[in-house]
């Protein structure tokens, strides 16, 4: 019985370590883009490299004129929970983990894997 418990503990510990290293590897090796949300749609967000101060209290027309050829429109993955998607707002600072491939368009396009928000 004691040998079985030791083996089980070793297997569980090994699985936890492997999972932790996999998550660490994902978040350190996956390309990321940090910026501010300019526009939120149902399945995408437009993120530009700017400060939240430059985005807030400006009209949509002013923002479009200033940033129309900048940033990346990220297609959001379907596995991000709906409640999280509803929390995205214009002027919010985010870090997007994405495929690393950016489509040539104006603004550019990309496929997001995960989104982290910086609430202040």
BANUVEX-133102 format. One record per residue: residue number from 0; residue in three letters; x, z, y of N, C-alpha, C in turn. Coordinates in steps of 0.05 Angstrom, whole numbers, m for minus. Each point is the difference from the previous one (the first is absolute). Example, Ala and Ser with C-alpha at 12.3 -4.5 7.8 and 13.67 -1.06 7.14 Angstrom:
% residues 2
+------+------+--------+--------+--------+--------+--------+--------+--------+--------+--------+
| resi | resn |    npx |    npz |    npy |   capx |   capz |   capy |    cpx |    cpz |    cpy |
+------+------+--------+--------+--------+--------+--------+--------+--------+--------+--------+
|    0 |  ala |    264 |    156 |   m114 |    m18 |      0 |     24 |     18 |      0 |     24 |
|    1 |  ser |     m7 |    m14 |     21 |     16 |      1 |     24 |    m15 |     14 |     22 |
+------+------+--------+--------+--------+--------+--------+--------+--------+--------+--------+
//
This chain:
% residues 120
+------+------+--------+--------+--------+--------+--------+--------+--------+--------+--------+
| resi | resn |    npx |    npz |    npy |   capx |   capz |   capy |    cpx |    cpz |    cpy |
+------+------+--------+--------+--------+--------+--------+--------+--------+--------+--------+
|    0 |  unk |     16 |      0 |    m24 |    m16 |      0 |     24 |     17 |      0 |     25 |
|    1 |  unk |     22 |     15 |      0 |     17 |      2 |     23 |     14 |    m27 |      6 |
|    2 |  unk |      8 |    m15 |    m21 |     12 |    m26 |      3 |    m19 |    m20 |     12 |
|    3 |  unk |    m25 |      2 |     m8 |    m20 |    m18 |     11 |     m5 |      5 |     30 |
|    4 |  unk |      0 |     25 |      8 |     m4 |      7 |     28 |     23 |    m10 |     17 |
|    5 |  unk |     25 |      3 |    m11 |     24 |     m9 |     15 |     m1 |    m30 |      3 |
|    6 |  unk |     m7 |    m15 |    m21 |     m2 |    m29 |      2 |    m21 |     m9 |     19 |
|    7 |  unk |    m23 |     13 |     m1 |    m22 |     m6 |     19 |      8 |      5 |     29 |
|    8 |  unk |     13 |     22 |      4 |     10 |      6 |     27 |     21 |    m20 |     10 |
|    9 |  unk |     17 |     m9 |    m18 |     20 |    m20 |      7 |    m13 |    m27 |      6 |
|   10 |  unk |    m20 |     m7 |    m15 |    m14 |    m26 |      5 |    m15 |      1 |     27 |
|   11 |  unk |    m14 |     22 |      5 |    m15 |      3 |     25 |     19 |      0 |     24 |
|   12 |  unk |     22 |     15 |     m2 |     20 |      0 |     22 |     12 |    m27 |      4 |
|   13 |  unk |      6 |    m14 |    m21 |     11 |    m27 |      3 |    m20 |    m19 |     13 |
|   14 |  unk |    m25 |      1 |     m7 |    m21 |    m17 |     12 |     m3 |      6 |     30 |
|   15 |  unk |      1 |     26 |      7 |     m2 |      7 |     29 |     24 |    m10 |     15 |
|   16 |  unk |     24 |      2 |    m11 |     24 |    m10 |     14 |     m1 |    m30 |      3 |
|   17 |  unk |     m8 |    m14 |    m21 |     m1 |    m30 |      1 |    m21 |     m9 |     21 |
|   18 |  unk |    m23 |     13 |      0 |    m21 |     m6 |     20 |     10 |      5 |     28 |
|   19 |  unk |     13 |     22 |      5 |     10 |      7 |     26 |     21 |    m20 |     10 |
|   20 |  unk |     18 |     m8 |    m18 |     20 |    m20 |      7 |    m13 |    m27 |      6 |
|   21 |  unk |    m20 |     m7 |    m15 |    m14 |    m26 |      5 |    m13 |      0 |     27 |
|   22 |  unk |    m13 |     21 |      8 |    m13 |      2 |     26 |     22 |     m1 |     22 |
|   23 |  unk |     21 |     15 |     m4 |     22 |      0 |     20 |     12 |    m28 |      3 |
|   24 |  unk |      4 |    m13 |    m22 |     11 |    m27 |      0 |    m19 |    m19 |     15 |
|   25 |  unk |    m26 |      2 |     m5 |    m20 |    m18 |     13 |      2 |      3 |     30 |
|   26 |  unk |     m1 |     25 |     10 |     m1 |      5 |     29 |     27 |     m4 |     14 |
|   27 |  unk |     22 |     m2 |    m15 |     25 |     m5 |     13 |      9 |    m29 |     m2 |
|   28 |  unk |    m11 |    m15 |    m19 |      9 |    m27 |     m4 |    m20 |    m21 |     10 |
|   29 |  unk |    m25 |      8 |      4 |    m21 |    m19 |      9 |      3 |     m4 |     30 |
|   30 |  unk |     m1 |    m26 |      8 |      1 |     m5 |     29 |    m23 |     13 |     15 |
|   31 |  unk |      6 |      9 |     25 |    m21 |     13 |     16 |      1 |    m11 |     28 |
|   32 |  unk |    m22 |      4 |     14 |     m4 |     m8 |     28 |    m13 |     22 |     14 |
|   33 |  unk |     11 |     10 |     22 |    m11 |     22 |     15 |     m9 |    m11 |     27 |
|   34 |  unk |    m24 |      8 |      8 |    m11 |     m9 |     25 |    m26 |     13 |      7 |
|   35 |  unk |    m16 |    m13 |     17 |    m25 |     10 |     10 |    m22 |    m19 |     m7 |
|   36 |  unk |    m23 |     10 |     m9 |    m22 |    m17 |     m7 |    m12 |    m12 |     26 |
|   37 |  unk |     m2 |    m26 |      0 |    m12 |    m14 |     23 |    m29 |     m7 |     m6 |
|   38 |  unk |     m6 |     m7 |    m25 |    m27 |     m8 |     m7 |     m6 |      8 |    m29 |
|   39 |  unk |    m24 |     10 |     m5 |     m8 |      7 |    m27 |    m23 |    m17 |     m9 |
|   40 |  unk |      2 |    m13 |    m23 |    m21 |    m15 |    m13 |     m7 |     13 |    m26 |
|   41 |  unk |    m20 |    m10 |    m14 |     m8 |     12 |    m25 |     22 |      1 |    m21 |
|   42 |  unk |     16 |    m22 |     m2 |     20 |     m1 |    m21 |     29 |     m5 |     11 |
|   43 |  unk |      3 |      3 |     26 |     27 |     m5 |     12 |      4 |     16 |     25 |
|   44 |  unk |     25 |      4 |      7 |      7 |     13 |     26 |     22 |    m16 |     13 |
|   45 |  unk |     m1 |     m2 |     26 |     20 |    m14 |     16 |     18 |     21 |     11 |
|   46 |  unk |     25 |      0 |     m7 |     19 |     20 |      9 |     22 |    m13 |     17 |
|   47 |  unk |      6 |     12 |     23 |     21 |    m10 |     17 |     21 |     22 |      5 |
|   48 |  unk |     24 |     m9 |      7 |     21 |     19 |      7 |     m4 |      7 |     30 |
|   49 |  unk |    m12 |     23 |      4 |     m6 |      9 |     27 |     m4 |     30 |     m1 |
|   50 |  unk |     m4 |     12 |     22 |     m7 |     29 |      0 |    m30 |      3 |      4 |
|   51 |  unk |    m10 |     21 |    m10 |    m29 |      5 |      2 |     m9 |      1 |     29 |
|   52 |  unk |     18 |      9 |     17 |     m7 |      2 |     29 |     m5 |    m28 |     11 |
|   53 |  unk |     13 |    m20 |     m9 |     m4 |    m28 |     10 |    m26 |    m12 |    m10 |
|   54 |  unk |    m11 |     11 |    m21 |    m24 |    m12 |    m13 |    m26 |     14 |     11 |
|   55 |  unk |      1 |     26 |      2 |    m24 |     14 |      7 |     m8 |     m5 |     29 |
|   56 |  unk |    m26 |      1 |      5 |    m12 |     m4 |     27 |      5 |    m28 |     11 |
|   57 |  unk |      2 |    m20 |    m18 |      2 |    m27 |      9 |    m23 |    m16 |    m13 |
|   58 |  unk |     m9 |    m20 |     13 |    m22 |    m16 |    m11 |     11 |    m18 |    m22 |
|   59 |  unk |    m18 |     m9 |    m18 |      7 |    m17 |    m22 |     13 |    m26 |     11 |
|   60 |  unk |    m11 |    m11 |     22 |     11 |    m24 |     12 |     29 |      4 |      9 |
|   61 |  unk |      5 |     22 |     14 |     28 |      6 |      9 |     19 |      2 |    m24 |
|   62 |  unk |     m9 |     14 |    m21 |     17 |      3 |    m23 |      5 |    m26 |    m14 |
|   63 |  unk |    m21 |    m16 |     m2 |      4 |    m26 |    m14 |     19 |    m18 |     16 |
|   64 |  unk |     m2 |     m1 |     26 |     18 |    m16 |     16 |     29 |      9 |     m2 |
|   65 |  unk |      4 |     26 |      0 |     27 |     11 |     m1 |     13 |     m3 |    m28 |
|   66 |  unk |    m15 |      4 |    m21 |     11 |      0 |    m27 |     m9 |    m23 |    m18 |
|   67 |  unk |    m12 |    m21 |     10 |    m12 |    m20 |    m17 |     19 |    m14 |    m20 |
|   68 |  unk |     25 |     m1 |      5 |     19 |    m13 |    m18 |     19 |     21 |    m13 |
|   69 |  unk |     m7 |     25 |      2 |     18 |     21 |    m10 |    m13 |     16 |    m23 |
|   70 |  unk |     17 |     15 |    m14 |    m10 |     17 |    m21 |     m6 |    m14 |    m26 |
|   71 |  unk |    m13 |     15 |    m18 |     m8 |    m11 |    m26 |    m28 |      9 |     m6 |
|   72 |  unk |    m16 |    m18 |    m10 |    m27 |      6 |    m10 |      3 |      6 |    m30 |
|   73 |  unk |     m4 |     25 |     m8 |      4 |      8 |    m28 |    m27 |      0 |    m14 |
|   74 |  unk |     m1 |    m14 |    m23 |    m23 |      1 |    m17 |      2 |     26 |    m16 |
|   75 |  unk |    m21 |     16 |      1 |      1 |     27 |    m12 |     m8 |     m3 |    m30 |
|   76 |  unk |     13 |     16 |    m17 |     m7 |      0 |    m28 |    m27 |     12 |     m6 |
|   77 |  unk |    m13 |     m9 |    m21 |    m27 |     10 |     m7 |      1 |     29 |    m10 |
|   78 |  unk |     23 |     10 |     m8 |      1 |     27 |    m11 |      3 |     22 |     21 |
|   79 |  unk |      2 |     m7 |     25 |     m1 |     20 |     21 |    m29 |     10 |      3 |
|   80 |  unk |     m4 |     26 |     m2 |    m28 |     10 |      1 |    m14 |     m7 |     26 |
|   81 |  unk |    m26 |     m5 |     m2 |    m17 |     m7 |     23 |      2 |     20 |     23 |
|   82 |  unk |      1 |     26 |     m7 |      1 |     21 |     21 |     26 |     m2 |     16 |
|   83 |  unk |     21 |     m9 |    m13 |     25 |     m4 |     15 |     m2 |    m24 |     18 |
|   84 |  unk |    m12 |    m22 |    m10 |     m3 |    m24 |     17 |    m16 |      5 |     25 |
|   85 |  unk |    m19 |     18 |     m2 |    m17 |      6 |     23 |     14 |     17 |     21 |
|   86 |  unk |     22 |     12 |     m8 |     16 |     17 |     19 |     19 |    m16 |     17 |
|   87 |  unk |      6 |    m25 |     m7 |     18 |    m16 |     16 |    m13 |     m7 |     26 |
|   88 |  unk |     16 |      2 |     22 |    m11 |     m5 |     26 |     22 |    m13 |     18 |
|   89 |  unk |     m9 |    m14 |     20 |     18 |    m13 |     19 |     17 |     21 |     14 |
|   90 |  unk |     26 |     m6 |      2 |     18 |     18 |     13 |     13 |     21 |    m19 |
|   91 |  unk |     m8 |      0 |    m26 |     11 |     19 |    m19 |     27 |    m10 |    m11 |
|   92 |  unk |     19 |     18 |     m1 |     27 |     m7 |    m10 |     m1 |      1 |    m30 |
|   93 |  unk |     12 |    m22 |    m13 |     m1 |     m2 |    m29 |     27 |    m10 |    m10 |
|   94 |  unk |      5 |      5 |    m26 |     22 |    m11 |    m14 |    m12 |    m15 |    m24 |
|   95 |  unk |      5 |    m25 |     m3 |    m11 |    m17 |    m21 |     22 |     m7 |    m20 |
|   96 |  unk |     m5 |      6 |    m25 |     17 |    m10 |    m22 |    m12 |    m26 |     m9 |
|   97 |  unk |     16 |    m22 |     m1 |    m11 |    m26 |     m6 |     19 |    m15 |    m18 |
|   98 |  unk |     m9 |    m24 |     m8 |     15 |    m16 |    m20 |     26 |    m10 |     10 |
|   99 |  unk |      4 |     m1 |     26 |     25 |    m10 |     12 |     m3 |    m29 |      8 |
|  100 |  unk |    m20 |    m14 |    m11 |     m5 |    m27 |      8 |    m19 |     m1 |     23 |
|  101 |  unk |      7 |    m16 |     20 |    m16 |     m2 |     24 |     m8 |    m30 |      4 |
|  102 |  unk |    m26 |     m5 |      2 |    m10 |    m27 |      3 |      5 |    m10 |     29 |
|  103 |  unk |      8 |    m25 |      2 |      5 |    m11 |     27 |    m27 |     m7 |     12 |
|  104 |  unk |     m7 |     15 |     20 |    m25 |     m5 |     15 |      4 |     16 |     26 |
|  105 |  unk |    m20 |     m2 |     18 |      2 |     15 |     25 |    m25 |     16 |      3 |
|  106 |  unk |      1 |     26 |     m3 |     22 |     17 |     m9 |      6 |     m5 |    m30 |
|  107 |  unk |     22 |     10 |     m9 |      8 |     m3 |    m28 |    m19 |     15 |    m18 |
|  108 |  unk |      1 |     m6 |    m26 |    m17 |     13 |    m19 |     16 |     11 |    m23 |
|  109 |  unk |    m11 |     22 |    m13 |     14 |     12 |    m22 |    m20 |     16 |    m17 |
|  110 |  unk |      8 |      7 |    m24 |    m16 |     15 |    m19 |     10 |     28 |     m2 |
|  111 |  unk |    m16 |     20 |      8 |      8 |     28 |      0 |     m4 |     12 |    m28 |
|  112 |  unk |     19 |     18 |     m7 |     m3 |     15 |    m25 |    m12 |     28 |      6 |
|  113 |  unk |      9 |     12 |     23 |     m9 |     26 |      7 |      3 |      4 |     30 |
|  114 |  unk |    m17 |     17 |     12 |      1 |      6 |     28 |      2 |     30 |      5 |
|  115 |  unk |     19 |      8 |     16 |      3 |     28 |      8 |     m6 |      2 |     30 |
|  116 |  unk |    m17 |     19 |      8 |     m7 |      3 |     28 |     15 |     24 |     11 |
|  117 |  unk |      7 |     m2 |     26 |     14 |     22 |     13 |    m20 |     12 |     21 |
|  118 |  unk |    m15 |     20 |     m8 |    m20 |     12 |     18 |     14 |     19 |     18 |
|  119 |  unk |     m6 |     m3 |     26 |     13 |     18 |     20 |    m22 |     15 |     15 |
+------+------+--------+--------+--------+--------+--------+--------+--------+--------+--------+
//
